[in-house]
Amino acid sequence: ILEEVRYGNRPYFLFRGAVCAMQTTKDHLNVFLYEGGTAPDPHGIITGGHGNATARTIAFREGESIPVDPLVSMLRTIVANNRAGGWRRLKAAQAGR
């Protein structure tokens, strides 16, 4: 995964497409998961974006522990989906196109 700073100050993490990006706010760190909607979330760590087609967010607040294993699992799924051509190609394959 390659880290690239975009828009002057935001770290983006890329592997054959966007994997995630991070942005800080006054009270939390927001991790924006590209293709997050295609990754299972059995631990319920996603905090926003449930209405989006693919993107999801996770907000981490000071003092909270980061659920490393579930987060790494989601990132690995997103990377695997990018390797397979991304969500559009996967969706088309599921539809039999």
N, C-alpha and C positions, 0 to 999 in steps of 0.2 A: 504494500500500500504506500502510495506516494503522498506526502503532505505538500500542499500548495496554499500560499496565502492569496486570497482573492478579495476584491473590493477594499483593498488597503489594509485590512486588519483581521479578516476572518480565516481561520484555518479550515481548509477542505481536505478530505482524505479520499484519494482516487485509486481505483483499480478497474481498468477497462470501463470507466464511467465513474460517476460520483458514488461514494459509499456513505459518507456522512460529512457534516460540517458542524462547527461549534460557534456559539455566540454567547457572550456573557451579558447578563442584565444586572440590575441593582441587587437582586436577591437570589439569583440562581444561574447555573450554567445550563444552556439549552443545547442538547445534541439533536441535530436534525438528521434523521435517518432516511436517506434516499432508498426507495424500494422497501422501506420498513413495513409497509402493509403486506408484503409478500413473505415476511419472515414470521414464524410462529412466536408468540409471546406468552408462553404458558405461565410465566412468573408475574405477569401483569406490570412490567416495568415501563411500558409506554404510557405517557401522561397526556399526550395531545395528538391531534391530527386524525382522530378516528374516522372522521367524515371524508378524508381525502382518499383518492383512488389508490395511491401508493405510499406517499410520504407520511412519516410519523415523527413525533418528537418525544424526547425524554428530558425532564427537568431535574437537575440535581441541585439540591440546596445545601448550604454550609451545614456541616455537622451530620449529614446523612451519609450512610455508607453506600458505596457504589456496588451494585450487584454485578461483580466482574464476570462470573461464569455466564449468566443469562445475556449480558451485553455482548460478550465475545461470541456467543453462539449466534446471536442475531447478526452481528457483523460478518461472521463466516457465511451465513446464509445469503446475505446481500452480495458478498464477493462471488459466491458460487453462481448466483443468478446473473451477475454481470458477466462471468465467464461464459455462461450459456446464451448470452446475447441480450440480456436485460428483460424487464417485465413485459415489454411489448412482444418480443419474440416468444417468450414463454406463454403468454396469453394466447397468441395466434396458434401455437402448437397444441395447446389444450383444446382450442376450438376446432382443431383439425384442418387448419388452413395450410 
